[in-house]
Every structure is written in C-alpha cells, then in structure tokens.
Amino acid sequence: MDKEKLQFFKDILLKRREEILRDVQSTRKELEEAAENLPDAIDLAERESRLAFELRIRDREQKLLKKIEKALRKIEEGTYGICEACGAEIDEKRLMARPEATLCIDCKRAQERLERIKGE
C-alpha cells in the first residue's frame, strides 16, 4: 500500500479513536452527575436504564479502541492491510468499511463459520 493510502487510513483511525475517547469522557461526566439523588423512583429507574445502555456501548467501543490501536501499530510497522491468517492483502473496500480489519474477507468468513459451528 502506498504512503498516501496509509496516511488516509491512519487519519480515519485517528478520527475514530478521538470520537470514542470523547464519548468516554461524556459517559464519565454523566456517571458523575448521576450520583445526585433523584426523588422520583421513575426518574431514577429511567436514568439507571439509560446509563446501563451507555456502559454496554462503551464496552463495545473499548474493544473497538483496542482494534484501532492495533491497526495504528500495524501502519507504523508496515504490516497494515495484510491478512493475519493468510498473508494476502486486505481489499481496500473492506478497509474502507472496517479500517481496523485484520483479516481479508475470505478469512473473516471462514472465522465466522467456525464460530457458528462452535456456537460462540
């Protein structure tokens, strides 16, 4: 992959990382504000439900953040866009959709089939 394309994907990954970190800060602020007592049980239940949902989203984003960090390291190492399973180049269309992808589409499909068979 040429330097321009690598920089393009690096910029996308850095932007996504920044968005996730901003969302994490927002959630932290909400959690701090949630420490206030609400007199109404319905309001309290609604807030707890909303915060639980936010925490599930942040957990997923934490996993995505790790994948983004890995992709950024791969860019620096010169191995970005190479399938970890078969060593083939990952198609640019796949990287546009999932810049943090570590598997080509064929290997990803094979992985998903195995996961379905194992029931994961």
SULNORZI-V831382 format. One record per pair of residues at least 6 apart in sequence whose C-alpha atoms are under 7 Angstrom apart, sorted by the first residue. I is the first residue (numbers start at 1). J is the second residue. Records with the same first field share a line. If there is no record, write none. Layout:
I = J, J
This chain:
6 = 75
9 = 99
10 = 72
13 = 68, 99
17 = 65, 68
20 = 61
24 = 58
38 = 44
67 = 100
68 = 100
71 = 80, 100
74 = 80
81 = 89, 90
82 = 88, 89, 90
83 = 89, 90, 102, 103, 104
84 = 102, 103
85 = 103, 107
90 = 103, 104
91 = 104
95 = 101
